Amino acid sequence: MFLLTAACLFFVLLGLMYLRMRGSGAMEVDNVSEYLGELPIWSVNRDYHQFNLVITGQHDCGDPNHPNRSVSIDEASLYLLAQNKSFKGLINDSLDWIIQKGQEFGIRLVGAVPDEPVTKVSEIARLESTHPKMSFTCRFRRAFFTIINRVLLIAVACVWSVVCYVKYRWRRDEAETRQMYDMVERIIDVMKTHGEACQENQDLQPYLPIPHVRDSLVQPQDRRKMKKIWERAVSFLSANESRIRTETQRIGGADFLVWRWIQPSLNCDKGSSKVWQGKAFPLDRRNSPPNSLTPCLKIRNMFDPVMEVGENWDLAIREAILEKCSDNDGIVHIAVDKTSREGCVYVKCLSAEYSGKAFKALHGSWFDGKLVTVKYLRLDRYHQRFPQAQGCSTPLKASGLATSVTNTTAHLQHHRSASSPGFS
């Protein structure tokens, strides 16, 4: 229907444009001839008019024999004398009459300077018709191309507007996605802190109403603007976060949707080993840069320093990263910040190409129930924090120690739980 409507509109405009071009010349010829017929020199001016109509029309239609749109005063005089010898004494009088009456009779008098008005017959250099006479084919072709040019201009303007709008939407979606992931991390921190507080104080309720969490994280003046981001964060947690459970509780006589933090058990068994648990979301241009920026990475949420036990648990983190990037032989340095509350691990690669592969392998993955996020770190900042990394150029390989270290950690945890009084 859109194409049909556009086609109909196109032909309607084409017809109107043709009628406008056709009518502007024919009506003037009749009016001018009728008016000039009442004057003594009407024959001279009428022939002037007819001659210029033809010359200007043929020029506008692209006739190579008429390169100029106007004719010189000498050419017009020769044409009139060829038509009638008696016109010789009337030529200057007719031109003087046109000057006195103005230019509304279809003939424009052009002087030596085209834009300056002519006031005397001696100043006239050329004559030009303001309403050229054209054939049907010529008028239709000119109308067709006029409509095509206007349609193309409108189409280009529409395409440019759509492109600008799409770029604006992409930028806004990227910003909203970043804000959504930031909100998810803040919600996880709130629920995790509340879960730890509930373990220390049994009088606290082990859940939090979802609206109360929102009100604690979003300022009142920003809640309307952040509504969409909050709803996306809630949906993301419901679909991808296993440590936060959504349920309904009656609080103060009203039913509320609440979040409950599911604390991971400290008991170690066969399933307690830290493993990669797949991707949380696919990587695209909205949540990952198109090109590798630097050879250094900062990885978040690889561990929780409060939950880790043993002396060599950081080796398991290193081995897990190398196993995840087993097809990437460009990692030359790994540093685990054992005191980081964000669970940060720093990685340096041989080049930005290798860091890009590591970014794609790690960013957005689940590890030990945590959503791992990665960002690029400047090389000078990395060397400032880890000076020993400047001389690292030998690629690291996974040594298979992750399983043994994990088993050792599990054994230590089991030994502590068995020796702790009152632990069941």
N, C-alpha and C positions, 0 to 999 in steps of 0.2 A: 504493500500500500504506500509506503514511503517513496519507493522508486516511481510508482505510477503517478503519485501526486507531484513529485518533482518534475517528471516529464511533462505533465499537463501545464504546470506553472511555467516551465521553460518555453513551451510553444505559445502560451498566452502572452508572455512578455515579448517573444519574438514578433508576434503579430502586431502588438501595440507599437513596438519600436518601428516596424515597417510602415505602419499607417502614419506614424508621426513624421518619418522621413519623406514619405510620399506626399502627404498633405501640405507640408511646409512650403513646397515649391509650386505646386499646381495652383493653389489658391492665390499665391502672390502674383503669379503671371496674369491671371484673370483680373485681379484687382488693379494691378498696374496698367494693364492694357486698357481697361475700362476708364481709368482716370486720365491716362495720357490721351485717349481718343478725343477729349474735349479741348485739347490744346492745339495751337497752330503747328507746333513742331512735333506733334505726337508721332509721326512716322519715323523721324530720326531717333527719338528716344526709345520707341518700341523696338526698332531694329538693333539699337545698342543693347537693349535688354535681352532680346532673343539670342544675339550673338554671344553675349557673356554667359548666358544660361548654358549654352552648349559647350563652350570652351571649359568653363569651370567644372561642369558635370563630367566631361571626359577626363579631365585631370584627376578628379576625385575617384573616378572608377579605375584609374591606373593605366590610362592610354599612354603608351610611350611617345606618341606623336605630339603630345601636349605636356611638356615637362613643367610648364608654369601654370599656376592656378588663375592668373590674370593675364590680360592682353595689354600691349602698349597702346598709347593713344594713336600712334601712326598706323598700327595694324587695324584698329577699329575704324579709323578714317578711310583707309583703303577699302575695307569691307563695305562701308556705307556708300562710297562713291561707285563701287562696282555694282551695287544694287540700284542706285539712281544718281545720275550726274547732278540733278537739281539739289541734292543734299549739301553741296559744297558750301553754300552760304549759310546753312542752318546748323552746321556742326558745332561751332563755337557758341551759338545762341542756345542750343540744347544743353550743352555742358554747363553754361552759366546758369540756365534755369534749374538744373539738378543741384548746383551748389547752393542756390538761393532756397530751394525747397527742402534740402537735407538729404539723408540717405535712406529714407523709408520707402523708396521706390524700387528696391532690388538691385541697385548699382552702387558700388562703393568706389569712390574716387581716391586713388592712391598717389601721393606725391613722392618727392625724392626721399623723404624720410617717412617710412610706412605708417608710423604711429601718430604723426602730426596731422591735424585737419587741414584740408585744402580750402583756400579762400578765393583763389583766382584761377582762371582757366590756364594761365601760363604755368601754374604750379603742378598741373596734372601730368603724371608720368604713366600711370596704368589704370585700367578699369577692371573691376572684379565683381562678379555676381554674388549676392548674399544668399541666393536660393538656387543652387545649381540644378540643372535638368539631368536626370539619370534614368537609365532603363530599369525595367522591373528586376532583371537579374542582378544588376549592380546594387540597387537599393536593398534587395533581399540579402545579398552577400554581406553588405556593410552592416545591416541590422543583425545578421547571424553572428558575425564576429564581435560586434559590440556586446551582445548578450553573453557570448562565450567569455569575453574578457571580464565582464562583471561577475559572472558565475565563478570563474577561477579565483578572482579576488576574494569573493565571499568564502569559497572553499578553503583557500589558504588561511584566511583569518580564522575560520572554524577549526582547522587542523592545529593551528598554532595555539588557539585557546585550549583545545583538548590536551595537547602536549603539556602546556603549562599547568593545567589542572591535575593531570596524572602525576607530574613531578611533585606538585604540592601534596597530593595524597600520599605518594611514596614517602616523602620526608615526614609527613605527619604520622604515618603508620610506623615508620622506624622509630620516631621519638616515643610513640605510645607503647611500642613493644619494649623498648629499653626501660621505660617507666614501669611497665607491668612486671618485668623481671626484678627490678629493684623493689617493687612492692611485695613480690613473693618472698624475697629474701628477708625483708623486714617482718613479714607475718611469721615466717619460720622462726626468726629470732625471738619474737614475742612469745610464741607458743612454747618454744624450747625453754626459755627463761621461766615461764609460768610452770611448766612441767617439773623443772628442777626445784622451784619453790614449793610445789606441792609435796615433793618427796621429803623436804625438810620440815614442812608444817602440814600435818595431816588435817588441820581444820579448814584448809583452803579447798574450794571446789576444784575438781580436776579438769574443769572445762571453762571456756570463755565464750560468752555470746558473740556471734559474728559482728553485729552492729557495734558492740563495745570495742572490739579490736579495731574496727574501722575508725571509730571516733578517737581512739588513742593515737592512731597513725596519721590521720588526715585532719588538718585544721578546718574549723567550721567554714571559713571563707573559701576554702578550696574544694569542698565536698561536691558541689555541683559540677565543677570542672573535672574532677577526678572520678566521677561516677563510672564512666565507661572503663577506665583503667582498673578501678577496683573490681568491677564485675568480671573483667577478663582474668584478673589475678585469682579471684574466687573460683572461677571455672578451671583455671590451670591447676590449682591445688587439689580440687576435687578429682581431676583426671590423672594427675601425675605424682602427687605427694602421698606416700603410704604412711608417713608418720603422723599425719593430721587426719583425724576421722571426723566426719560431719554427722551430727545427730540432733535430735529434738529434745529439749528439756523445758520443764515448766518453771519459770522464774517469776516470782511476784504475781502469780495468778495468770500469767500469759505464757504462751508457747513461743520459744525462741529456737532458732537454729544456732547450734553451738559447735565449737571446735574442741576436740579433745586430743591432747598430745599423747601419742603412743610411744612410751619410752622403750628403746631397745633393751633387750635383756642382756645382763652381764654374764649369764651362764653361757659357756662355750661348749659347743658340740660340733658335729660335723658340718653343720650349715652356717657356723659363725665366721668362716673365712671371708675376708673382704674380696669382693669380686665386682667386676663391671657388669652392669645390669641393663645395658642397651641405651638407646638414644631417647631423650625426652622430647626433642623436636628436630625436624630436618633443618639443615643449614641452607639459608638462601641469602639474598642481598639485603634483607631486612635485619637479620641478626648476625651477620658476619661481614667483615670488609671484603671487597672484591679481590684485593691484592694483599700479599704479605707485606707488612709494614717494617718490621725489624726482626732480627734473628733471636730475640729474647721474648719469653712469655711469662706471665704471672697467672697461676692456676689457683682458683679458690675452691673451698668446700671439699678438699681431698681427705680431711680428717677433722676430728674434734679433740683438741688437746686434753680436755677434761676426761674424755672417755678412754683415751689411750693409756695402756699400762705396759710395763716392761721397759727395757733400755734401748732395744733395737727396733722398735716399731716403725721408725722412720725409714728403715731399709725396705720394709714391705711396701711403703708408699712409693719409693724410688723404683722398685721392681715392677709395681703395678703400672706405673707410667711407661716404663720401657717395654713391658709386654703389650700394652695397648698400642704403642707405636712401634711394634716389632718390624714393620715394613719400612721404617724410617731409620736409616743409618747415619743421620746427621746430628743427633743429640750428643753434645760433648760435656755438658755440665748440668747437674741437678742439685738444688739446695732445698731442703725441707725446713721451713721455719717452724720449729717444734713449739714455739710459744704463741703462734698466731691464733687468735680466736676465730679467724676466718678460714683456717686450714689452708694456708697459702704454701704453694710450692713454686719455685722459680726454676725455669729451664732455659738453657742457652743452646742454640743450634749453630751449625757451621755457616748457614746463610739464611736469608729470609725465605727462600724456597722451602727449606726443611722445616722452618718454624710454621709455615703455612700448612704443611702436611700435619704437623703435630696439632695445630689449632683445630683443623677439621676432624681429627681423630678424637680429641678430648672435649671440645666445647659442646655443651648440651648433653653430656652423658651422665648416667646415673652410676655412682660408685659408693657402695656400702650404704645405700639409701639416701645419698646426698646428691644434689644437682650440681655438677661440676661446671664452672664457667671459666672462660679463659679470655685474657686481653693481652695485647702487645705491650712490651716494656722497652723503653729506649736503651740502646746499648751502653751509653755512658752512665746512665743510672744503674744499670745492672753491674757494671764494673766498679762503680763507686761503692756498691753494697757488697759485692763479692770480688775483691781484687784478685783472688786466686784463680778466677775464671778467665782472666786475660790470656793465660798461656795454655788453656785447654783447647786442643785441636783433635784429640783422638775420640772417635765415636764410641759411645757407651753401648753395651750389649746387656740384655737381660741374662742373668746368671742362674735363674731358676731358684733363687733364694727366697722368693716371696712365699712359697708354700711352707718351707722350713721355718722361716721367721714367724709366719702366722701361726703355725703349729706350736712353736715355742711360746708365743704370746698367749695362745689359748691354754697351754699347760700352766703358765704362770697364773693366769686368771683362775683356772680351776683349782690350783693349789691354794690361792688366797681365799677363794670362796669356801674351800673345805676347812681351812684353818680358822676362819672367822666365826666367832661364837654367835649363835642365834641366827645364822644364815640358812635359809631353806630354799 
